[in-house]
């Protein structure tokens, strides 16, 4: 993977994580459900990325 590809992947992941905040505030959903709706194939990976970006694990 080139550096440009890596930057693109990181940007897309960040966009998906910010998108994950929105549905959680509108109605109560599980973290797993939010992860899948935002394009993550693993809720564990989603939680790890979320904590890395926002500094806390609960959304």
C-alpha positions as CSV (number, residue, x, y, z in Angstrom):
1,X,0.0,0.0,0.0
2,X,1.4,3.4,-1.0
3,X,1.4,6.4,1.3
4,X,-1.3,8.0,-0.7
5,X,-3.5,4.8,-0.4
6,X,-2.8,4.8,3.4
7,X,-3.9,8.4,3.7
8,X,-7.1,7.7,1.8
9,X,-7.9,4.7,3.9
10,X,-7.3,6.6,7.1
11,X,-9.5,9.5,5.9
12,X,-12.3,7.2,5.0
13,X,-12.1,5.4,8.4
14,X,-12.2,8.8,10.2
15,X,-15.3,9.8,8.2
16,X,-17.0,6.5,9.1
17,X,-16.2,7.0,12.8
18,X,-17.7,10.5,12.8
19,X,-20.7,9.2,11.1
20,X,-21.1,6.6,13.9
21,X,-21.8,9.4,16.4
22,X,-24.9,10.5,14.7
23,X,-27.2,7.4,14.9
24,X,-26.2,6.8,18.6
25,X,-27.6,10.2,19.6
26,X,-30.9,9.7,17.8
27,X,-31.9,6.4,19.2
28,X,-30.4,3.6,21.3
29,X,-28.5,1.2,19.2
30,X,-25.9,-1.4,20.0
31,X,-22.3,-0.6,19.2
32,X,-22.3,-3.7,16.9
33,X,-25.2,-2.4,14.9
34,X,-23.7,1.0,14.5
35,X,-20.3,-0.5,13.4
36,X,-21.9,-2.6,10.7
37,X,-24.1,0.4,9.5
38,X,-21.0,2.5,9.2
39,X,-19.1,-0.1,7.1
40,X,-17.0,-1.8,9.7
41,X,-16.9,-5.6,9.4
42,X,-15.9,-6.0,13.0
43,X,-17.4,-4.3,16.1
44,X,-14.1,-5.0,18.0
45,X,-12.1,-3.1,15.3
46,X,-14.7,-0.3,15.3
47,X,-14.4,0.1,19.1
48,X,-10.6,0.1,18.8
49,X,-10.6,2.8,16.1
50,X,-13.2,4.8,17.9
51,X,-11.2,4.9,21.2
52,X,-8.0,5.8,19.3
53,X,-9.7,8.8,17.5
54,X,-12.0,10.1,20.3
55,X,-10.1,9.1,23.4
56,X,-12.9,7.1,25.0
57,X,-14.5,3.8,24.2
58,X,-18.2,4.3,25.0
59,X,-20.4,6.0,22.4
